[in-house]
Amino acid sequence: MFNIPSRFILVAFLLSALGSVITLQNLKIKSLRLERDAAQQNKVEKESLIRALHQQAHVQEVAQLALQQQISQIRQRHIQQEATIRRMHEMQNTMHHWANTRLPKPIIRLREHDAFTGTRAYLQHLPESGPVHAPRERS
């Protein structure tokens, strides 16, 4: 058969091995590039998620501040309403005390007579001792 020197076989074997190493290195480089691209995509997605979460947190902070202001306003109204209720209770107690107080005697006498419907009724009510004159002014 063919008589191929051993040097050529060795060179062919080395070239074949070198080709295999290069192919494996290319496959590894492609794999690493795919992993890098996936990692970059993952990074972009996570950054987007972080931005969205920051925006949502800001919206919630604004809403929380608005709720705190509303709570403060409601508390202030509640305090005012309680003060108004206390004043009304005090006024009610004063009115009950006043309503239960006996009227002075002159007022009771006035209420015993019918109301005057004119001058004639008033004059008939006056005593017979004579006309009543207005007091004179002193100089």
Helices and strands as residue ranges (DSSP letters): H 6-100, H 105-112, H 119-125
